[in-house]
Amino acid sequence: MKKAERARSIVHKSLVDYCAVLPNDVSEVVREQQRVLKEAGMSFEDAAKQESSFCVAIFGNTAPTLFWTIYELFSRPVLLSEVREEIATNAIVREAGQQNGKEDDVSRFKLDVAALRTKCPLLLASFQEVQRMHDAHANIRKVLADTLLDDGRYLLRKENYCLIPSSLMHQSTQLWGESANVFDPYRFQTSKHGQCNAKKSSTMPQASSFLSWGTPPHLCPARQYAATEILVVTALVAMRVDLVPTANGGQWGKDLAVHTGDLVSVFNPKDDVEVDMKPREAALGKWTIDMGASKTRVALLSG
């Protein structure tokens, strides 16, 4: 433990020195995060130290989750087509273009992020199913009192620590039904939405069974930010381009091997997945992103 604390102190000192004079080319995300934390009353040193966990969250969670979301979506043509239709209908605004006061022939598209968060349930369901299938987080809780589980079969002794691996919970047929090991985003569909409702899984999940953001009441504080970020990028990629694998005759591989030894919450694939990116004719033009006026949260199962 002392060795880990010494290593952590080195990281924290380096970040304090770095944040004391941020370079001109620093990411706008880092600059804005430091501003928000300081304006909220956090001390300079604590705000700088926050960058260490922020990096872990981005590279250990957000980036691989985004990869698998895009991968799982594009490797299922029917699902991809339905998600594209949902986004186009509910979150894309076509705008007439003007240049020098005259209409031009350039197509203009605006992605409404507020609508993306609240009116695209199949996209959200696909994202959550990716988390359920690929998340490998181990939630850790300290035992505050001697506790018996399963009608007294197991004793958790006070002052010890309990590890709750999400992958075991997410693959449990008792919690998720016989299709627990099958990628099925429709299991998260809770309302009618066109043709998707007919495919809705018969086994609806419970919030306590979904541990990708942590174990309530302690959940990832940046879950809404990360979820919105992933949904926006996924939507833009899905709407604007087609992705075709360069290997396997253009077919998407199944059950990709992953680096199980990495200290991450979502495992990365062992090998690169190379694809050809082809612009979609229907989406050629200028794109903008509008955050919208809605303050509604992404309806994540775990809150």
C-alpha positions as CSV (number, residue, x, y, z in Angstrom):
1,M,0.0,0.0,0.0
2,K,2.8,2.4,0.8
3,K,4.4,1.7,-2.6
4,A,1.1,2.6,-4.3
5,E,0.7,5.7,-2.2
6,R,4.2,6.9,-3.1
7,A,3.4,6.3,-6.8
8,R,0.2,8.2,-6.6
9,S,1.8,11.1,-4.9
10,I,4.3,11.3,-7.8
11,V,1.4,11.4,-10.3
12,H,-0.4,14.1,-8.2
13,K,2.7,16.3,-7.9
14,S,3.2,16.1,-11.7
15,L,-0.4,17.1,-12.4
16,V,-0.2,20.0,-9.9
17,D,2.9,21.3,-11.7
18,Y,1.2,20.8,-15.1
19,C,-2.0,22.5,-14.1
20,A,-0.2,25.4,-12.5
21,V,0.7,26.7,-16.0
22,L,-1.4,24.9,-18.6
23,P,0.2,24.9,-22.1
24,N,-1.5,26.8,-24.9
25,D,-2.4,23.6,-26.7
26,V,-4.0,21.8,-23.8
27,S,-7.3,20.0,-24.4
28,E,-10.3,22.3,-24.0
29,V,-11.8,19.6,-21.9
30,V,-9.0,19.9,-19.4
31,R,-9.1,23.7,-19.3
32,E,-12.9,23.8,-18.8
33,Q,-12.8,21.1,-16.2
34,Q,-10.3,23.0,-14.2
35,R,-12.3,26.2,-14.5
36,V,-15.6,24.5,-13.4
37,L,-13.9,22.8,-10.4
38,K,-12.3,26.0,-9.2
39,E,-15.5,28.1,-9.6
40,A,-17.3,25.4,-7.6
41,G,-15.0,26.0,-4.7
42,M,-12.5,23.2,-5.1
43,S,-8.9,24.0,-4.1
44,F,-6.3,24.3,-6.9
45,E,-4.4,21.2,-5.7
46,D,-7.5,19.0,-5.4
47,A,-8.7,20.2,-8.9
48,A,-5.3,19.3,-10.4
49,K,-5.3,15.9,-8.7
50,Q,-8.7,15.2,-10.3
51,E,-7.0,14.9,-13.6
52,S,-5.5,11.6,-12.6
53,S,-8.9,9.9,-12.3
54,F,-10.2,11.7,-15.3
55,C,-7.5,10.2,-17.5
56,V,-8.3,6.7,-16.2
57,A,-12.0,7.2,-16.9
58,I,-11.4,8.3,-20.5
59,F,-8.9,5.7,-21.5
60,G,-10.1,2.8,-19.3
61,N,-13.8,3.3,-19.8
62,T,-15.0,5.8,-22.3
63,A,-12.8,5.0,-25.3
64,P,-13.2,1.2,-25.3
65,T,-16.9,1.5,-24.6
66,L,-17.2,3.8,-27.6
67,F,-15.3,1.3,-29.7
68,W,-17.6,-1.6,-28.8
69,T,-20.7,0.5,-29.3
70,I,-19.7,1.3,-32.9
71,Y,-18.4,-2.2,-33.5
72,E,-21.6,-4.0,-32.2
73,L,-23.8,-1.6,-34.1
74,F,-22.1,-1.8,-37.5
75,S,-21.7,-5.5,-37.3
76,R,-25.5,-5.8,-37.1
77,P,-26.9,-4.3,-40.3
78,V,-30.6,-4.6,-39.3
79,L,-30.0,-2.9,-35.9
80,L,-27.8,-0.3,-37.6
81,S,-30.6,0.5,-40.1
82,E,-33.2,0.8,-37.3
83,V,-30.9,3.1,-35.3
84,R,-30.2,5.3,-38.3
85,E,-34.0,5.6,-38.9
86,E,-34.6,6.5,-35.3
87,I,-31.9,9.2,-35.2
88,A,-32.9,10.6,-38.6
89,T,-36.6,10.8,-37.5
90,N,-36.0,12.2,-34.0
91,A,-32.7,14.0,-33.7
92,I,-31.7,15.3,-37.1
93,V,-32.9,18.6,-38.5
94,R,-32.4,19.4,-42.2
95,E,-31.7,23.1,-42.8
96,A,-31.8,25.1,-46.0
97,G,-28.4,26.6,-46.8
98,Q,-27.6,30.1,-47.6
99,Q,-24.5,31.9,-48.8
100,N,-24.3,35.6,-49.4
101,G,-28.0,35.9,-48.7
102,K,-28.9,33.3,-51.4
103,E,-29.9,29.7,-51.0
104,D,-27.2,27.2,-52.2
105,D,-27.2,23.5,-53.0
106,V,-25.2,22.4,-49.9
107,S,-27.2,20.1,-47.6
108,R,-27.1,21.1,-43.9
109,F,-27.7,18.8,-41.0
110,K,-28.1,19.6,-37.3
111,L,-27.8,17.0,-34.7
112,D,-30.1,17.8,-31.7
113,V,-28.3,16.4,-28.7
114,A,-31.2,17.0,-26.3
115,A,-33.4,14.9,-28.7
116,L,-30.6,12.3,-29.0
117,R,-30.6,11.9,-25.2
118,T,-34.4,11.6,-24.9
119,K,-36.0,10.5,-28.1
120,C,-33.7,7.7,-29.4
121,P,-34.4,4.7,-27.1
122,L,-32.9,2.1,-29.4
123,L,-29.6,3.9,-29.6
124,L,-29.5,4.1,-25.8
125,A,-30.6,0.5,-25.5
126,S,-27.8,-0.6,-27.8
127,F,-25.2,1.5,-25.8
128,Q,-26.4,-0.1,-22.5
129,E,-26.3,-3.6,-23.9
130,V,-22.7,-3.0,-25.0
131,Q,-21.9,-2.1,-21.4
132,R,-23.7,-5.2,-20.1
133,M,-21.8,-7.5,-22.5
134,H,-18.3,-5.9,-22.2
135,D,-18.1,-4.2,-18.8
136,A,-15.6,-5.9,-16.4
137,H,-15.6,-3.5,-13.5
138,A,-15.2,-4.9,-10.0
139,N,-17.2,-2.8,-7.5
140,I,-15.5,-2.7,-4.1
141,R,-17.4,-2.1,-0.8
142,K,-16.2,-2.1,2.8
143,V,-18.3,-4.3,5.1
144,L,-19.5,-2.1,7.9
145,A,-21.1,-4.9,10.0
146,D,-21.1,-8.7,10.0
147,T,-23.6,-9.6,7.3
148,L,-25.2,-12.9,6.3
149,L,-26.1,-13.6,2.7
150,D,-28.3,-16.2,1.0
151,D,-30.2,-17.3,4.1
152,G,-27.1,-17.5,6.2
153,R,-24.9,-19.5,3.8
154,Y,-22.3,-16.8,3.5
155,L,-20.8,-14.5,6.2
156,L,-19.2,-11.2,5.3
157,R,-17.2,-10.1,8.3
158,K,-17.0,-6.5,9.4
159,E,-13.9,-4.4,8.3
160,N,-13.3,-6.7,5.3
161,Y,-13.9,-5.7,1.7
162,C,-16.5,-7.2,-0.7
163,L,-15.8,-7.3,-4.5
164,I,-18.8,-7.3,-6.8
165,P,-17.7,-8.2,-10.3
166,S,-20.1,-6.7,-12.8
167,S,-19.4,-9.3,-15.5
168,L,-20.8,-12.1,-13.4
169,M,-23.9,-10.1,-12.6
170,H,-24.4,-9.1,-16.2
171,Q,-24.1,-12.7,-17.4
172,S,-26.4,-14.2,-14.8
173,T,-29.4,-16.0,-16.3
174,Q,-31.2,-15.6,-13.0
175,L,-31.1,-11.8,-13.4
176,W,-31.2,-11.5,-17.2
177,G,-33.0,-14.6,-18.4
178,E,-31.8,-17.5,-20.6
179,S,-30.6,-15.0,-23.2
180,A,-28.1,-13.4,-20.8
181,N,-25.1,-14.3,-23.0
182,V,-26.7,-13.0,-26.2
183,F,-26.4,-9.4,-27.4
184,D,-30.0,-8.1,-27.3
185,P,-30.5,-4.4,-27.0
186,Y,-34.3,-4.8,-27.2
187,R,-34.2,-6.1,-23.6
188,F,-33.7,-2.4,-22.6
189,Q,-36.7,-1.2,-24.6
190,T,-39.4,-0.1,-22.1
191,S,-41.8,1.8,-24.4
192,K,-43.3,1.5,-27.8
193,H,-41.2,2.8,-30.6
194,G,-42.3,1.6,-34.0
195,Q,-41.2,-1.8,-35.2
196,C,-38.7,-2.1,-32.3
197,N,-41.4,-2.8,-29.8
198,A,-42.3,-6.1,-31.5
199,K,-38.7,-7.3,-30.9
200,K,-38.7,-6.3,-27.3
201,S,-37.1,-8.9,-25.0
202,S,-39.5,-10.6,-22.7
203,T,-37.1,-10.3,-19.8
204,M,-36.9,-6.7,-18.6
205,P,-33.8,-5.8,-16.5
206,Q,-33.8,-4.4,-13.0
207,A,-31.6,-1.4,-12.2
208,S,-29.9,-3.3,-9.4
209,S,-28.7,-5.9,-12.0
210,F,-26.9,-3.3,-14.1
211,L,-23.5,-2.3,-12.5
212,S,-21.7,-0.6,-15.4
213,W,-21.7,2.7,-13.6
214,G,-21.0,1.4,-10.2
215,T,-23.1,0.0,-7.3
216,P,-25.8,2.4,-6.0
217,P,-25.8,4.7,-4.2
218,H,-22.2,5.3,-5.3
219,L,-22.3,5.8,-9.1
220,C,-19.8,7.3,-11.6
221,P,-20.3,11.1,-11.2
222,A,-19.5,11.7,-14.9
223,R,-21.9,9.1,-16.2
224,Q,-24.2,11.6,-17.9
225,Y,-21.3,13.4,-19.5
226,A,-19.7,10.1,-20.7
227,A,-23.0,8.7,-21.9
228,T,-23.8,11.9,-23.9
229,E,-20.3,11.9,-25.4
230,I,-20.6,8.3,-26.6
231,L,-24.1,8.7,-28.0
232,V,-23.1,11.9,-29.9
233,V,-20.0,10.3,-31.5
234,T,-21.9,7.0,-32.3
235,A,-24.8,8.9,-33.9
236,L,-22.5,11.0,-36.1
237,V,-20.5,8.0,-37.2
238,A,-23.7,6.0,-37.9
239,M,-25.3,8.7,-39.9
240,R,-22.4,10.0,-41.9
241,V,-20.3,7.0,-42.9
242,D,-20.4,3.3,-43.7
243,L,-17.6,1.2,-42.1
244,V,-16.5,-1.9,-44.0
245,P,-13.8,-4.2,-42.5
246,T,-10.8,-4.6,-44.7
247,A,-10.3,-8.3,-43.6
248,N,-12.6,-11.4,-43.8
249,G,-14.0,-10.4,-47.1
250,G,-15.6,-7.3,-45.6
251,Q,-17.3,-9.3,-42.9
252,W,-17.3,-8.3,-39.2
253,G,-15.5,-10.8,-37.0
254,K,-17.3,-12.3,-33.9
255,D,-16.0,-12.9,-30.4
256,L,-12.9,-10.7,-30.8
257,A,-10.0,-11.7,-28.5
258,V,-9.4,-9.0,-25.8
259,H,-6.6,-8.0,-23.4
260,T,-7.9,-9.4,-20.2
261,G,-4.9,-8.3,-18.2
262,D,-5.4,-4.6,-18.7
263,L,-6.3,-2.5,-15.7
264,V,-9.5,-1.2,-17.3
265,S,-13.2,-1.5,-16.8
266,V,-13.8,-2.4,-20.5
267,F,-11.3,-4.7,-22.2
268,N,-9.7,-3.6,-25.4
269,P,-9.4,-5.9,-28.5
270,K,-6.0,-7.6,-28.8
271,D,-5.8,-6.8,-32.5
272,D,-6.6,-3.7,-34.5
273,V,-9.9,-3.7,-36.4
274,E,-9.1,-2.0,-39.7
275,V,-12.0,-0.6,-41.8
276,D,-12.7,1.4,-44.9
277,M,-14.7,4.5,-44.1
278,K,-17.0,5.5,-46.8
279,P,-19.2,8.7,-46.7
280,R,-22.9,8.1,-47.0
281,E,-24.4,9.9,-50.0
282,A,-27.5,10.8,-48.1
283,A,-25.4,12.6,-45.4
284,L,-23.0,14.6,-47.6
285,G,-23.0,18.3,-46.6
286,K,-22.3,20.5,-43.6
287,W,-23.0,19.2,-40.1
288,T,-23.5,21.1,-36.8
289,I,-24.3,20.0,-33.3
290,D,-26.9,21.7,-31.2
291,M,-26.9,20.9,-27.5
292,G,-30.6,22.0,-27.3
293,A,-32.5,23.5,-24.3
294,S,-33.4,20.2,-22.6
295,K,-31.8,19.5,-19.2
296,T,-33.2,16.0,-19.2
297,R,-30.8,13.3,-18.3
298,V,-29.9,10.3,-20.4
299,A,-32.3,7.6,-19.1
300,L,-29.5,5.2,-17.9
301,L,-30.8,2.1,-16.2
302,S,-28.6,2.8,-13.1
303,G,-29.5,6.4,-12.8
